[in-house]
Amino acid sequence: MHPPPPAAMDFSQNSLFGYMDDLQELTIIERPVRRSLKTPEEIEKLTVDEDLSDIERAVYLLSAGQDIQGTSVIANLPFLMRQNPAETLRRVLPKIRVTLEDTHLMIQRLWISLWFVQRV
């Protein structure tokens, strides 16, 4: 048995105002402003030269960037492979392998530390 088809969206004036009323009832969650603001030092640390090619930028971020920047490179790996497969395989993938090996080693050390702490 198939589920019923979704109801068609009603874009009439009365219906849209009903949606607006529902949206206005939602509570806006406030979070501390400090979490989103960056100091000049933090901005400088996250800034990458705009003249770098995508491959050069990926290599730089994997070598010297923040974890989130390395994650972004990994997420964009399919784009890099389509753009320049030879250079991606030659220059970017080895850096990703090193990054993953470092992460794996760090996780192993963390587990060992936790194991010892629980034994004491």
DANOR-V683826 format. One record per residue. N is the residue number from 1. RES is the residue in three letters. SS is DSSP state (2 for helix, 1 for strand, 0 for the rest). OMEGA is omega in whole degrees, 0 to 359 (NA if undefined). NEAR is the number of other ideal C-beta (glycine too) atoms within 10 Angstrom. Layout:
N:RES:SS:OMEGA:NEAR
N:RES:SS:OMEGA:NEAR
//
This chain:
1:MET:0:181:3
2:HIS:0:176:4
3:PRO:0:180:5
4:PRO:0:179:6
5:PRO:0:180:6
6:PRO:0:179:6
7:ALA:0:179:6
8:ALA:0:178:6
9:MET:0:179:8
10:ASP:0:182:10
11:PHE:0:178:8
12:SER:0:182:9
13:GLN:2:182:7
14:ASN:2:182:7
15:SER:2:180:11
16:LEU:2:178:11
17:PHE:2:176:10
18:GLY:2:177:12
19:TYR:2:180:12
20:MET:2:178:10
21:ASP:2:179:9
22:ASP:2:181:9
23:LEU:2:181:8
24:GLN:2:180:7
25:GLU:2:181:7
26:LEU:0:177:7
27:THR:0:178:5
28:ILE:0:180:4
29:ILE:0:179:5
30:GLU:0:175:6
31:ARG:0:182:7
32:PRO:0:181:7
33:VAL:2:184:7
34:ARG:2:182:7
35:ARG:2:183:7
36:SER:0:180:7
37:LEU:0:180:9
38:LYS:0:175:12
39:THR:0:177:8
40:PRO:2:179:7
41:GLU:2:179:8
42:GLU:2:179:11
43:ILE:2:179:10
44:GLU:2:181:9
45:LYS:2:182:12
46:LEU:2:183:13
47:THR:0:180:8
48:VAL:0:180:13
49:ASP:0:182:8
50:GLU:0:182:6
51:ASP:0:179:7
52:LEU:0:173:13
53:SER:0:180:11
54:ASP:2:179:16
55:ILE:2:179:17
56:GLU:2:179:15
57:ARG:2:180:20
58:ALA:2:179:28
59:VAL:2:179:20
60:TYR:2:182:16
61:LEU:2:178:23
62:LEU:2:181:21
63:SER:2:190:11
64:ALA:2:184:11
65:GLY:0:176:20
66:GLN:0:180:12
67:ASP:2:182:9
68:ILE:2:178:9
69:GLN:2:176:16
70:GLY:2:177:20
71:THR:2:178:13
72:SER:2:177:13
73:VAL:2:180:21
74:ILE:2:179:15
75:ALA:2:181:9
76:ASN:0:180:15
77:LEU:2:177:14
78:PRO:2:177:9
79:PHE:2:179:12
80:LEU:2:179:21
81:MET:2:178:15
82:ARG:2:184:9
83:GLN:2:184:13
84:ASN:0:186:16
85:PRO:2:183:10
86:ALA:2:181:9
87:GLU:2:178:17
88:THR:2:179:21
89:LEU:2:184:12
90:ARG:2:189:11
91:ARG:2:187:16
92:VAL:2:183:25
93:LEU:2:176:15
94:PRO:2:178:12
95:LYS:2:178:17
96:ILE:2:179:16
97:ARG:2:179:11
98:VAL:2:179:12
99:THR:2:180:19
100:LEU:2:178:12
101:GLU:2:177:10
102:ASP:2:179:10
103:THR:2:179:12
104:HIS:2:179:10
105:LEU:2:179:10
106:MET:2:179:10
107:ILE:2:177:10
108:GLN:2:180:10
109:ARG:2:179:10
110:LEU:2:179:10
111:TRP:2:179:10
112:ILE:2:178:10
113:SER:2:179:10
114:LEU:2:180:10
115:TRP:2:179:9
116:PHE:2:180:9
117:VAL:2:180:8
118:GLN:2:180:7
119:ARG:2:185:6
120:VAL:0:NA:4
//
